[in-house]
Every structure is written in C-alpha cells, then in structure tokens.
Amino acid sequence: MNPLKQFSLPFTGLKLGTHQFDYELDDRFFNAFEYSLIKSGNLKVDLELEKQETMLLLKFKVIGTVNLDCDKCLSEFSLPVNLYERQIVKFAEDELESDDEEIISLSRKDTEIDISGPLYEMINVAVPYIKNCEQADKDCDQEMIDRLNQLSIEKQAEENEQTSDPRWEALNKLKK
C-alpha cells in the first residue's frame, strides 16, 4: 500500500466553506520520499481547507519533532517543529505554471489534490541547513568531537612531520 495515498484530498464532493483534516506523520511518510534528509519524526498536521468557487485555501499547522543527525558530532537528536503555512490552489482551464510558490494551479477536470509533496517541502524547509545538537538544547557528544579532532588533517600533518624519514630531512634542509 502506498503510504502517501491518505494525503490525496478529494475536494469535488465538499461543500463551499471550511473543512478540517488531521494527519499523523511518522517514519513511513518520510521514507516514502527517495533521498529524504529526514528519516524519522513524529508530527501532527491540522489542515484547514477553505473551498471557494475558484480556488482552495489550505492552512497547515504542523507540530511535533523530527529526528536529525548532528553535523558536528554525528549523534541523533530531536528537533521541535512548529509550522504555520498557507497554500493557495487555483483552478484554471488549462494547467498553468505559476512563478509564485504559494500558488498551485489545477485543471478544472481534477477532482483531488495530493498534499504530500507540499507538506514534505514545508517540513524540509523548516529544518536548518546546518544541524547541530545545540538547536535542540542538547550538548554534543564530547567523546566523538575529541575523536574527530584527533583524526583531523592538521593533527595528521603534525604527526607526519614528527615521524619523517631521515633521508628526506637532508632534502628539506636544502628546501629551506
């Protein structure tokens, strides 16, 4: 079964006005997207769909946590997510490409809209470009940082200089 099937909203049978939808996002949602930056999380989505004659107005409220890997110490941490986003869906005679990222154009023949893509993008944009444990008020794994410092290129270069081959020392003297 496709885990994203539940995010396909049929709007043709809905009356004009406001409608509420609730979703739970877990690991299956994020794993459905190939090469996802987020592998796991637990989010609650409250969607308010306002149906009008010529458009739909989608208001997303996303609250929960996503699990990320720290770019500094490589440990996993939970980052709280609290999003409020709006998406406009317009109906057109033929599908038009819009320059505005907030507007999605649909053909009048369409009967449903898939909100999984926009929802996934909203969550990914909320994730910081550089992720570290401090963003979740957590200290980095000091043991891992010490190990990474030990393996750094500068340390390796210092050790190589100290343990140089005596045959090269004569050539290094000529170089200076």
N, C-alpha and C positions, 0 to 999 in steps of 0.2 A: 504494500500500500504506500502511496506517495504521502510523506508526512506534511507536504505543503498544500494538499487538497483542501484542508479545512480553511485555508486563507483565501479561497476563491468566494467572493461575495456576490450572490445573485441579487441584483438590485431591481430587476424588472417587476417583480411581484410586490415590491414595497410601495406603500402609500407615500405621498408627499409629506415631509416633516422629518422629525428626528428619530433615529433608531440607535439602540445601544448594542454593542457586541463586545464580548470578553474573550480573551485568548490567554493561554499559558504557553510561554516559550521555554523550551528546555534543550538538552543536547541534541535531540533529533532534529530540531529546527535548524540549528547551526551546522550540523553535519550534512544536511541536505544541500548546502552550498559548497561547491568544489573550491578548494584552496581558501577556506574561511579562516580569517585571522582569529576569530573567536571559536573555540572548540566546545565550550560548555558555558552554561549560565542558567539562571532561573529568573524569568521576567514575567510580569503580569501586564497585559495590554488591555486598556479600556479604549474602545473605539466608539466615537460618536459620529454616525453618518447622518448628514442632513441632506435629504433628497429634495431637489428643486426641479423646476421644469427643464432647464437647460444644462444643469450641472449637479455634481455631488460635492459636498464639502466634508472631508474626512478630518476629524480631530483625534490625534493619537495621544494617549497618556501611557508612557512606558515606565514602570517602576520595578526595580529588582537589582540583581547583581550578575555580572559576567566574570568568568574566571580567565585571567590573563597570565602570561609569563613575564616576569620582570626582565627588562632588557639589561639590567645591571648585574643581578645575582642569579638569574635564571630560575628562581623559585616561583611557584604559582601563588597568586593572590586574588582575592575577590574585590572587584571594583564596583561600587554602587553606581547605578544608572537611574537617573530621574529626568525623563524627557517629556516635553510637550511640543508636538509638531502638528502642522496643518498641511493637508494636501488637497488640491482642487482638481476635480475631474470634470472636464468639459466634453459635451457631446458635439460632434461635428459630422457633416455629410460624408466627408472622407477623412481618413486618419491624417492629421497634420502634425508635423514635428514642431514642438514649442521650444523656444530658447529659454523660457522660464522653467527652472527645475521644480517649481512648486505646482506646475500645471501639467496634468496628464490628459491627452486627448484620446477619446474613444469614438468609434464609429457608432452611429445610431442603431446599427444592427447588433452590437454587442449586448449581451444580457448579464454579464458578470465582470467583475474586476478582481484581479489577483493582487492582494496587498502584501504578499510575502516579500517581493523584491523591494518596494519602498520601505517596508518595515526593517528589513535586513540592512539596508543602506543607512537608515536613520541611526540604528544602533552602532554600526561600524564607524560612522562619523563622530559619534559621541565618545568613542574610545580615543584616548590621547595618542599622538604619533609616537612619542617616547613614553613607554610604560615602565614605571618603577614602583616598588613597594610603598614608598612614601606617599603616593597618591591615595593609598588605602589606609594611611596612618599606621603603617607596619614597618618595622626595621628590616633592612636587607639581611640576608644570610651572610654573616661576617666570615664564616669559615670558607664559603665559596669565593668571596671577594679577596680574601687573603690568598687563596689558591690561584685565582686569576692573576693577581699581582705578581705572584711568584713565577707564573708562566709568561709574563709579559715579554715583549720583544726587547725592551731595554735591559731587563734582568738577564735575558739570554745573551745579549751582546756583551754585557759586563763579564759574565762567566766565560764567554768565548775569548775575550781579551786576556783574562787572567790565566787561562789554560792554553795559551797559544803555543804553537810548535816552535822550538828554539831555532829551527832552520829558517823560519820566517822572520825572526827577530832581527837578524842581520839585514834583511831587505827592508824592514820597517825603519831601521836606523838610517838607511840611505834615502828613504822617502822623506824623512823629516829634515 
